[in-house]
Amino acid sequence: MSLIGRPVRRTEDRVLLTTGGTYADDVIVPGALELVFVRSTVAHGRLRGVDVAAARRAPGVVAVFTAADVDLPPLPPEAGVLNQKMTTPVLADGVVRFVGEPVAAVVATGRAEAVDAAALVEVDIDPLPPLVDPDEALTDALVLHPDAGTNMVLKLGFRRPAGRAELHEGAEVVIRQRMTNQRVAPCPLEARAGQAVWGPDGLRYRAGSQAVHLWRAQLAAALGEPEDRVRVVNGDVGGAFGSKAFASREDVLLAWAARRLDRPVRWAETRSESMVAAGHGRAQRQSAELGGTRDGRIVSYALDVVQDAGAYPRIGSILPFWTRTMLTGPYRISRARFSSASVTTTTTPVVSYRGAGQPEAVAALERMIDLYAAEIGLDPAEVRRRNLLPPESFPVTTVTRARYDNGDYPAALERVLAEADYPALRAEQSARRARGDVCQLGVGLSTFVELTGADTRSEYASARVGPDGRVEVRSGTCPHGQGHGTAWAMLAADVLGVPVERVDVVFSDTGTIPAGGGTGGSRSLQTGGMAVREAALALVDRGREAAAGRWGVPAEAVEFTGGRFRAASGDEVGWTDLADGDGLYAEATFQPSAATCPYGAHLAVVEVDVETGRVTLLRVVAVDDAGVLLNPLLAEGQVHGGLAQGAGQALVEEVRFAADGTPLHGDLHRYAMVGAAELPSFDTVAMQTPTPVNALGAKGLGESGAVGLPPAVQNAVLDAVRHLGVRHVDMPLTAERVWSAIRSATA
């Protein structure tokens, strides 16, 4: 019986839930020093001086470093298409550009000593004008990087048809709306941490990375070392959500300090540091136009984006590319226009965050469809029904050249409506409106598609069976909560015919795994899982060859079933017999031919107190199709996590800055996050349309909740108060924001 599709419990959880995992800050090398950063408290200013004399005299202090001490070049942007003149100094040099920018580093024999000494560092900053508003940054009236001569990091565009006048031709209605997809903080449970140890073979860097091989390349380049002298290793990783995809300037400085001092050096940021320095997500301002007919047919769509890049261009600056790619979503829209401008501001740099540019596309389009439905007097579900791509049209290449593999988008919509009992919800809503209830009901929809594994990077895996019959799988992926240990063991066990418990999985170590693409973009199963499967199949071929050699028969004459090799003569042998000595070994590199396109339909039900603006999320129904599900338990966990984050963005989460660039969210007392008490139980439904792109038939699933649910919740809240004259409210839909909108509409 195949293991594919069986709800195997996570093998990782026993340790995590009992003795606990081993994270980057848990491993202490004897004699290791502790490093603490001194950070700017000013958003923009000229760095006139950093007085470290008192800190250097403090008890336990070994060294204090400023930019003048660091003999490393500035770091380039994380993608070649970004403005290469906007480099990042390892420590602030001459100018500070955001609150939280590292200005100095104190190294001491203990963490408490380093913290105390850091408080003695005196930083003299002559304030310069802040630049918090990305629209203002577009004007270049104030340029943050003088060598670049502009705040523009990247411009993107797309027009089909080419002329603006032709875009809405044939549209009887054109809807326009400005929106903000607000800046959020990733807030992984484990903040960033690292440990650098130099030895005869070079650097061993322990971190919490999403991609250890990428980090190896980055650290080697920054430090001027060959890659074979840099080893990056993870232990357990307490979440990432995109924020740990790339090594940071702090990681570079830590490795440099350990080399300079010839001592192991450790660093772990506090939660407050993480909130202002670890990178943020989203941060798009959007201007949208949607044209359609009075009978509900979408004719055209346009989206103009201003992407806040923060002070230095990191990977978040390029994410409007994916917003553009997924511009038209799951709908038949043949005319579209897109433009984006990524600009620098005196704020924390923007990085990737769960969904990475695609949730922004979905949020804008889904909101516009609801506005369009309200304008023409059609039910939002009916407008979607009339415009979704039909299943017979696949494979589809959209107007933005995104290629969708397969799916049944209308079926997902009908399924979510049926599961939620949509007619009953509308009837209840009508009754409440007729009674004039204080608590009004809102129902919101989102139908969406996303690209997963979109960069089509290859992935590595190996499989080895030892004399004891145990199997070791090595993978180039870097899990940080996804359950790869369980999933890869299932895949190998299924091919090799051994129990899951007999499979050990190794990952996240560039010293023992030669290559890897890491974990992000919902790529893992369709690339890393496929590599494990192919390595296991190659191992079966090695076993077949070994058995054939033993029996003196051709390899093709040897059958393999249930973990046993058999010949026509009746001879039979198992893995333990064949794997004597050094065992049997095989490896594989899987190269995906294309991205896959999971899709879904989400429905949210909310209650809005029209006297206070308070929103209560009553119900979430999520229909997701991620192809064949390897393990429904793992899939359910991924969906639940994404839905919780999606609800958080829709309702409460927002990073804000004062006019002078001071963060207003410096800890979890001031940055709101949803908890179990604010969330209902989720009703999840899995559809399974196998993709033809890989032999597993699997698509990505880890980001769907963060992609599809935010606009469903937003649409639900606006649906609850639309009859009061409220047209639009940006996320997050806090009580204050909703109350203000109601008051303004009814004044």
C-alpha positions in Angstrom: 0.0 0.0 0.0 1.4 3.4 -1.0 2.3 5.9 1.7 1.3 8.8 -0.6 -1.8 10.5 0.7 -1.6 8.9 4.2 -1.9 11.1 7.3 1.5 10.1 8.8 2.2 12.0 12.0 5.2 14.4 12.1 8.3 12.6 13.3 9.8 15.9 14.3 7.3 16.7 16.9 8.2 14.4 19.7 11.5 16.2 20.4 10.1 19.7 19.7 7.3 19.1 22.2 9.2 17.4 24.9 12.9 18.1 25.3 12.8 20.9 22.8 14.6 21.7 19.5 18.2 22.8 19.1 18.2 26.3 17.6 21.1 28.6 16.6 21.3 30.2 20.0 21.2 27.0 21.9 24.6 25.8 20.8 27.5 27.3 22.8 31.0 26.7 21.7 33.5 26.8 24.6 35.2 30.2 24.8 32.7 31.8 22.5 32.3 35.6 22.7 29.0 37.5 22.6 28.3 40.3 20.1 25.7 43.0 20.6 24.8 45.7 18.0 24.5 49.4 18.7 21.7 50.6 16.5 20.6 54.0 15.2 17.7 55.7 17.0 17.4 58.3 14.2 15.8 57.5 10.9 18.0 59.7 8.8 21.1 61.6 9.8 24.7 62.4 9.3 26.9 60.2 11.5 29.2 62.7 13.0 30.9 60.3 15.4 30.8 57.1 17.4 32.5 57.3 20.8 33.4 53.8 22.0 36.1 54.7 24.5 33.9 54.0 27.6 32.6 50.8 26.1 36.1 49.5 25.4 37.0 50.0 29.1 33.9 48.2 30.3 34.3 44.9 32.2 34.5 41.8 29.9 34.7 43.8 26.6 37.1 42.3 24.1 36.5 44.7 21.2 34.2 47.4 19.9 33.9 47.9 16.1 32.6 50.8 14.0 32.6 51.2 10.2 36.2 52.6 10.4 37.4 49.2 11.7 35.6 47.0 9.1 37.8 46.3 6.1 34.9 44.9 3.9 33.3 46.4 0.9 29.6 47.4 1.1 27.1 44.7 0.2 25.4 44.8 -3.2 21.6 44.5 -3.6 20.3 41.0 -3.4 19.3 40.9 -7.1 21.2 42.1 -10.1 18.3 44.0 -11.7 18.1 46.3 -8.7 20.0 49.7 -8.6 23.6 48.5 -7.9 24.6 52.0 -6.8 22.5 51.6 -3.6 24.9 49.4 -1.6 24.7 48.6 2.1 27.6 49.2 4.4 28.2 46.4 6.9 28.0 49.0 9.6 26.6 52.5 9.0 29.2 54.6 7.4 28.8 58.4 7.4 25.0 58.3 7.2 22.2 56.4 9.0 19.1 55.7 6.9 16.6 53.9 9.3 16.0 53.4 13.0 17.6 50.1 13.8 20.5 50.4 11.4 23.6 48.9 13.0 26.2 51.5 13.9 28.6 49.6 16.1 29.2 46.2 17.5 30.4 45.3 21.0 32.1 42.0 21.6 32.4 40.7 25.2 33.0 37.6 27.2 29.3 37.4 28.1 26.0 38.6 26.7 25.1 40.7 29.7 28.5 42.4 29.6 28.1 43.1 25.9 24.6 44.6 26.5 25.9 46.8 29.3 28.9 48.0 27.3 26.7 48.8 24.2 24.8 51.2 26.4 28.0 53.2 26.9 28.6 53.8 23.2 27.8 57.4 22.4 26.5 58.0 18.8 26.5 61.6 17.5 24.0 62.0 14.7 23.1 65.2 13.0 19.5 64.7 11.9 18.6 65.0 8.2 15.1 65.2 6.8 13.2 61.9 7.0 11.6 60.3 3.9 8.8 58.0 5.1 6.3 58.4 2.3 7.1 56.3 -0.8 5.0 58.6 -3.0 7.2 61.5 -1.8 10.3 59.4 -2.6 9.2 59.1 -6.2 9.8 62.9 -6.7 13.5 62.6 -5.8 13.3 65.9 -4.0 15.3 64.2 -1.3 17.7 61.4 -2.4 18.8 58.9 0.2 21.7 57.4 -1.8 23.5 60.4 -3.5 25.7 58.1 -5.6 22.6 56.7 -7.2 21.2 60.1 -7.9 17.7 58.8 -7.4 15.4 56.9 -5.0 14.3 54.6 -7.8 15.4 51.0 -7.2 13.5 49.3 -10.0 10.8 50.1 -12.5 8.6 47.6 -14.1 5.9 47.9 -16.7 3.5 46.0 -18.9 0.8 47.1 -21.4 -1.4 45.1 -23.6 -2.8 46.8 -25.6 0.0 49.3 -25.8 -2.2 52.4 -25.8 -3.9 53.6 -22.6 -7.0 54.7 -24.5 -7.7 51.2 -25.8 -7.5 49.6 -22.4 -11.0 50.1 -21.3 -12.6 50.1 -24.8 -16.0 48.4 -24.6 -16.3 48.8 -20.9 -19.6 50.2 -19.7 -18.3 50.7 -16.2 -14.8 51.6 -15.0 -14.0 51.3 -11.3 -11.0 53.1 -9.7 -9.6 52.7 -6.3 -6.4 53.5 -4.4 -5.4 50.9 -1.9 -2.6 50.1 0.5 -1.3 46.6 1.1 0.2 47.5 4.4 3.7 46.9 5.7 3.9 43.9 8.1 6.5 42.2 10.3 7.3 38.5 9.7 7.6 37.8 13.4 9.0 34.3 13.4 9.0 32.7 16.8 12.8 32.5 16.6 14.4 35.8 15.9 17.7 35.9 14.0 20.8 34.4 15.6 24.2 33.2 14.5 27.5 31.7 15.6 30.8 32.0 13.7 33.7 29.7 14.3 36.9 29.8 12.2 39.3 26.9 12.0 41.9 25.4 9.7 39.2 24.7 7.1 37.7 28.1 7.2 34.4 29.4 8.6 31.7 27.3 10.2 28.6 29.5 10.5 25.6 28.2 12.4 22.4 30.1 11.6 18.6 29.8 11.1 18.7 30.0 7.4 16.1 29.2 4.7 18.9 28.5 2.2 22.2 27.5 3.6 23.9 27.1 0.2 22.8 30.6 -0.8 24.1 31.9 2.5 27.4 30.2 1.9 27.8 32.0 -1.4 26.8 35.4 0.1 29.1 35.1 3.1 32.0 33.9 1.0 31.6 36.8 -1.4 31.2 39.4 1.4 34.2 38.1 3.3 36.4 37.5 0.2 36.7 33.8 0.9 36.4 30.9 -1.5 33.1 29.0 -1.0 34.9 25.8 0.0 36.1 27.6 3.1 32.7 28.6 4.2 30.3 26.0 5.8 26.8 27.0 6.8 24.8 24.8 9.1 21.3 25.0 10.6 19.9 23.3 13.6 16.2 23.6 14.2 14.7 26.8 12.8 11.8 28.5 14.5 10.0 29.9 11.5 11.1 32.4 8.8 8.2 33.3 6.4 10.8 34.6 3.9 12.7 36.8 6.3 15.7 34.4 6.6 16.0 33.7 2.9 19.2 35.8 2.6 22.1 36.4 4.9 22.1 39.9 6.4 24.7 42.5 7.1 24.6 41.4 10.7 25.6 37.8 9.7 28.5 39.2 7.6 29.7 41.4 10.5 29.5 38.4 12.9 31.6 36.2 10.7 34.1 39.0 10.1 34.4 39.7 13.8 35.2 36.1 14.6 37.9 36.1 11.9 39.3 39.4 13.2 39.5 38.2 16.8 40.3 34.5 16.0 37.6 33.5 18.5 34.2 32.0 18.2 31.5 34.8 18.3 27.8 34.4 18.9 24.9 36.8 18.3 21.1 36.6 19.0 18.9 39.6 18.4 16.1 40.6 20.8 12.5 40.8 19.7 12.7 44.5 19.7 15.7 44.4 17.4 13.9 42.0 15.1 10.9 44.2 14.8 12.9 47.2 13.5 15.9 45.5 11.8 15.1 42.1 10.5 13.1 43.2 7.5 9.4 43.8 6.8 7.0 42.5 4.2 4.3 43.8 1.7 4.4 47.6 1.8 2.7 48.4 -1.6 0.6 51.4 -2.5 -1.8 50.4 -5.3 -3.9 52.4 -7.8 -6.3 50.0 -9.6 -8.8 50.4 -12.5 -11.2 47.7 -13.6 -13.5 48.0 -16.6 -16.5 45.8 -17.4 -19.9 45.5 -18.9 -23.2 46.0 -17.0 -23.8 42.2 -17.2 -20.7 41.3 -15.2 -18.1 40.6 -17.9 -14.6 42.0 -17.0 -13.1 43.7 -20.0 -9.9 45.3 -18.6 -7.7 45.7 -15.6 -4.8 48.0 -14.6 -2.7 48.3 -11.6 0.0 50.8 -10.7 2.2 50.0 -7.7 4.6 52.0 -5.6 6.7 49.6 -3.7 8.3 50.8 -0.5 11.8 49.2 -0.5 12.9 50.7 2.8 16.4 52.2 3.3 18.4 49.7 1.3 17.2 47.6 -1.7 16.8 44.0 -0.6 14.7 41.2 -2.2 11.4 43.0 -1.4 12.2 45.6 -4.0 11.8 43.0 -6.8 8.6 41.5 -5.6 6.3 43.7 -7.8 7.6 41.4 -10.6 5.4 38.6 -9.1 2.5 41.1 -8.6 2.8 41.8 -12.3 3.0 38.2 -13.3 -0.2 37.3 -11.3 -2.0 40.5 -12.3 -5.1 38.9 -13.8 -5.5 36.0 -11.4 -7.8 33.2 -12.3 -10.0 35.3 -14.6 -10.4 35.7 -18.3 -8.9 39.2 -18.7 -7.2 39.9 -22.0 -6.5 43.6 -21.6 -4.2 44.7 -18.8 -1.7 47.3 -17.8 0.8 47.3 -15.0 3.5 49.6 -13.7 5.6 49.6 -10.6 8.2 51.8 -9.0 10.3 50.5 -6.1 11.8 53.4 -4.1 13.9 53.8 -1.0 12.6 55.4 2.2 14.1 56.0 5.6 12.5 52.9 7.0 13.4 49.2 7.6 14.3 47.4 4.4 11.6 45.2 2.9 12.2 41.5 2.3 10.2 38.6 1.1 7.2 37.6 3.2 4.9 34.6 2.8 3.6 34.8 -0.8 6.1 37.4 -1.9 4.3 39.8 -4.3 1.5 37.4 -5.2 -0.8 38.2 -2.2 -0.5 41.8 -3.2 -1.8 41.0 -6.6 -4.7 38.9 -5.3 -5.7 41.5 -2.7 -6.0 44.3 -5.3 -7.9 42.3 -7.9 -10.3 40.7 -5.4 -11.1 44.0 -3.8 -11.8 45.5 -7.3 -14.1 42.7 -8.2 -16.2 43.3 -5.2 -16.3 47.0 -5.9 -17.3 46.2 -9.5 -20.1 43.8 -8.3 -21.5 46.5 -6.0 -21.5 49.1 -8.9 -23.4 46.9 -11.3 -25.7 45.4 -8.7 -24.6 41.8 -9.1 -23.7 39.3 -6.3 -19.9 39.1 -5.9 -20.0 35.3 -6.4 -21.9 35.7 -9.7 -19.3 38.1 -11.0 -16.6 35.6 -10.3 -18.6 32.8 -11.7 -19.0 34.7 -15.0 -15.3 35.5 -15.4 -13.3 32.5 -14.1 -11.2 30.6 -16.5 -13.0 27.3 -17.5 -11.2 23.9 -16.9 -11.2 23.1 -20.6 -9.0 26.1 -21.3 -5.9 24.7 -19.7 -3.0 24.9 -20.0 -3.4 28.7 -20.1 -0.9 31.4 -20.8 -2.2 34.7 -19.4 -1.8 38.2 -20.9 1.2 38.7 -18.5 2.7 35.4 -19.8 2.1 33.4 -16.6 1.5 29.8 -17.6 -1.1 27.9 -15.5 -0.8 24.1 -15.6 -4.3 23.0 -14.8 -7.3 23.4 -12.5 -11.0 23.7 -12.1 -11.5 27.2 -10.8 -15.3 27.3 -11.1 -15.5 24.0 -9.1 -13.5 25.6 -6.3 -15.9 28.5 -6.2 -19.0 26.3 -6.1 -17.5 24.1 -3.5 -16.8 27.0 -1.1 -20.3 28.4 -1.6 -21.8 25.1 -0.9 -19.7 24.3 2.2 -20.6 27.7 3.6 -24.3 27.5 2.7 -24.0 30.8 0.9 -27.8 31.4 0.4 -28.4 31.0 4.1 -25.7 33.5 4.9 -27.2 36.1 2.5 -30.6 35.5 4.1 -29.3 36.0 7.6 -27.5 39.2 6.4 -30.7 40.5 4.8 -32.6 39.8 8.0 -30.1 41.7 10.2 -30.2 44.7 7.8 -34.0 44.7 7.9 -34.0 44.7 11.7 -31.2 47.4 11.9 -29.1 45.2 14.2 -26.1 46.7 15.8 -24.0 43.7 14.7 -24.2 43.4 11.0 -23.1 40.3 9.0 -20.6 40.4 6.2 -19.6 37.7 3.7 -16.4 38.0 1.7 -15.0 35.9 -1.2 -11.6 35.4 -2.8 -10.8 33.2 -5.7 -7.2 33.0 -6.5 -4.3 31.2 -8.2 -0.6 31.4 -7.4 2.7 30.3 -8.9 4.8 28.0 -6.7 8.3 26.8 -7.5 8.3 29.7 -9.9 12.0 30.2 -10.2 12.4 26.5 -11.3 15.7 26.1 -9.5 17.0 22.5 -9.4 17.2 20.5 -6.2 19.6 17.9 -4.9 19.0 14.7 -2.8 20.9 11.5 -2.1 19.8 8.2 -0.5 22.0 5.6 1.2 21.1 2.3 2.7 23.5 0.9 5.3 24.4 -2.6 6.4 21.8 -2.3 9.2 19.1 -1.6 6.6 18.6 2.0 7.8 18.2 4.6 5.0 19.8 8.0 5.1 18.3 10.7 2.9 20.1 14.0 2.4 18.3 17.0 0.9 19.2 20.4 -0.3 16.0 21.9 1.3 16.1 23.8 4.6 12.9 23.2 6.6 11.9 25.7 9.2 8.6 24.1 10.4 7.3 22.5 7.2 7.8 18.9 8.2 10.4 17.8 5.6 11.8 15.2 7.9 8.5 13.4 7.8 7.7 14.1 4.2 11.0 13.1 2.8 11.0 9.9 4.9 7.6 9.0 3.5 8.8 9.5 -0.1 11.9 7.4 0.4 10.1 4.7 2.4 7.4 4.5 -0.3 9.9 3.9 -3.1 12.3 1.6 -1.1 9.7 -0.5 0.7 11.0 0.2 4.2 9.2 1.6 7.2 9.1 5.3 7.6 10.8 4.9 11.0 13.8 3.3 9.3 14.6 6.5 7.3 16.7 9.3 8.6 16.7 12.7 6.9 19.6 15.2 6.9 19.4 18.7 5.6 20.7 22.3 6.1 24.5 21.6 6.1 26.7 22.8 3.2 29.5 20.6 4.6 27.6 17.3 4.0 25.2 18.3 1.2 26.9 19.5 -2.0 24.1 21.6 -3.4 20.6 22.9 -2.5 18.0 25.5 -3.4 16.7 25.9 0.1 13.1 26.4 1.2 10.8 29.2 0.0 8.2 30.0 -2.6 6.3 26.8 -1.8 8.9 24.9 -3.9 9.8 22.1 -1.5 7.6 19.1 -2.3 7.6 19.7 -6.1 11.4 20.1 -6.3 13.0 18.8 -3.1 10.4 16.0 -2.8 10.9 15.0 -6.4 14.7 15.0 -5.9 14.3 12.6 -2.9 12.0 10.4 -5.0 14.4 10.3 -7.9 17.4 9.5 -5.5 15.3 6.7 -4.0 14.5 5.3 -7.5 18.2 5.5 -8.4 19.0 3.6 -5.2 16.6 0.8 -6.3 18.5 0.7 -9.6 21.8 0.3 -7.6 20.2 -2.5 -5.6 18.9 -4.2 -8.7 22.4 -4.1 -10.3 23.9 -5.5 -7.1 21.4 -8.4 -6.9 21.8 -9.1 -10.6 25.6 -9.3 -10.2 25.2 -11.6 -7.3 23.0 -14.0 -9.3 24.6 -13.6 -12.7 21.5 -12.3 -14.4 20.7 -9.1 -16.3 19.6 -6.2 -14.1 16.3 -6.0 -16.0 15.5 -9.5 -15.0 15.4 -8.6 -11.3 12.1 -7.5 -9.9 11.7 -5.2 -6.9 8.6 -5.1 -4.7 8.0 -4.5 -1.0 11.6 -3.9 -0.3 12.8 -7.2 -1.8 14.7 -8.1 -5.0 13.6 -11.2 -6.7 14.9 -13.3 -9.7 12.9 -15.7 -11.9 14.9 -18.5 -10.3 13.2 -17.8 -7.0 16.3 -16.2 -5.4 15.4 -13.3 -3.1 17.3 -10.7 -1.2 16.6 -7.6 0.9 18.4 -4.3 1.5 20.3 -5.5 4.5 21.9 -8.4 2.5 22.8 -6.2 -0.4 24.1 -3.2 1.6 27.0 -4.9 3.3 30.3 -3.1 3.7 29.8 0.6 2.7 26.2 0.2 1.8 24.5 1.3 -1.4 24.3 4.9 -2.5 22.6 7.1 -5.1 22.0 10.7 -5.7 19.8 12.8 -8.0 19.3 16.4 -9.1 15.8 17.2 -10.1 15.2 20.1 -12.5 11.6 21.2 -12.7 10.3 22.1 -16.2 7.9 24.7 -15.0 6.1 26.2 -12.0 2.9 24.8 -10.7 -0.3 26.7 -10.0 -2.3 25.8 -6.9 -5.6 27.7 -6.6 -8.5 28.0 -4.3 -11.6 29.8 -3.1 -11.8 31.3 0.4 -14.9 32.6 2.1 -14.9 34.7 5.3 -17.9 35.5 7.5 -17.6 38.5 9.9 -19.7 40.4 12.3 -19.2 44.1 12.5 -20.5 46.2 15.5 -21.6 49.3 13.7 -21.5 51.4 16.9 -17.9 50.5 17.8 -16.4 49.3 14.5 -15.3 46.0 16.1 -14.9 43.1 13.7 -15.3 39.5 14.8 -14.2 36.8 12.4 -17.0 34.2 12.7 -16.1 31.6 10.1 -13.5 30.8 7.5 -14.1 28.2 4.7 -11.0 27.5 2.6 -11.1 25.3 -0.5 -7.5 24.7 -1.8 -6.2 22.6 -4.6 -2.5 21.9 -4.4 -2.5 18.8 -6.6 -1.8 15.4 -4.9 -1.3 15.7 -1.2 1.6 13.7 0.1 0.5 13.9 3.7 -2.9 15.5 4.5 -1.8 16.2 8.1 1.1 18.3 6.9 -1.0 20.0 4.3 -3.6 20.9 6.9 -1.0 22.4 9.1 0.3 24.5 6.3 -3.1 25.7 5.4 -4.0 26.6 9.0 -0.8 28.5 9.5 -1.3 30.5 6.3 -4.9 31.3 7.2 -3.9 32.6 10.6 -1.4 34.9 9.1 -3.8 36.0 6.4 -6.4 36.8 9.1 -3.8 38.7 11.0 -2.9 40.9 8.1 -6.5 41.6 7.3 -7.6 42.5 10.8 -4.8 43.8 13.0 -1.2 43.7 11.7 0.6 46.8 10.6 4.0 48.3 10.8 3.7 52.1 11.1 6.2 55.0 11.4 5.9 58.5 12.8 6.5 61.4 10.5 10.2 61.5 11.6 10.7 57.9 10.8 10.4 56.5 14.3 8.9 53.0 14.4 5.6 52.8 16.3 5.7 49.0 16.5 8.9 48.2 18.3 7.7 45.2 20.2 4.8 42.8 20.5 3.0 45.1 23.0 2.5 47.6 20.1 2.5 45.3 17.1 -0.8 43.4 17.2 -0.9 39.7 16.2 -3.9 37.4 16.2 -4.0 34.5 18.6 -6.2 31.5 18.9 -8.8 33.5 20.9 -9.4 35.8 17.9 -9.7 33.0 15.3 -12.5 30.6 14.6 -12.0 27.0 13.8 -11.2 26.8 10.1 -13.3 24.7 7.7 -10.9 23.4 5.1 -11.6 21.4 2.0 -9.0 19.8 -0.2 -9.4 19.4 -3.9 -6.7 17.4 -5.7 -6.0 18.0 -9.4 -2.7 16.4 -10.1 -0.3 18.6 -12.0 1.4 17.2 -15.1 4.6 19.2 -14.2 6.0 16.5 -11.9 5.6 12.8 -11.3 4.1 13.3 -7.8 1.3 15.5 -9.2 2.1 17.9 -6.4 1.8 21.7 -6.2 2.9 24.1 -3.5 0.6 24.8 -0.6 2.4 26.7 2.2 1.3 30.2 1.2 -2.3 29.8 0.1 -3.8 31.0 3.3 -1.8 34.2 3.3 -2.7 34.7 -0.4 -6.4 34.0 -0.4 -7.8 34.9 3.0 -6.8 38.6 3.5 -9.0 39.9 0.6 -11.8 37.5 1.7 -11.8 39.0 5.2 -11.5 42.6 3.8 -14.4 42.0 1.4 -16.5 40.5 4.2 -16.0 43.6 6.5 -16.9 46.0 3.6 -19.8 43.8 2.7 -21.2 44.2 6.3 -21.1 48.0 6.1 -21.7 48.7 2.4 -25.4 49.5 3.0 -24.2 52.3 5.3 -22.3 54.0 2.5 -18.8 52.7 3.3 -17.1 51.9 0.0 -13.5 51.0 1.0 -11.3 50.6 4.0 -7.7 49.6 3.8 -6.2 46.7 5.8 -5.9 46.2 8.7 -9.6 46.5 9.4 -9.2 47.7 13.0 -12.2 48.8 15.1 -10.9 52.4 14.9 -10.5 52.4 11.2 -13.9 50.7 10.5 -15.7 53.0 13.0 -14.2 56.1 11.4 -15.3 54.9 8.0 -18.9 54.4 9.2 -19.0 57.8 10.9 -17.7 59.5 7.8 -20.2 57.7 5.5 -23.2 58.5 7.8 -22.3 62.0 8.7 
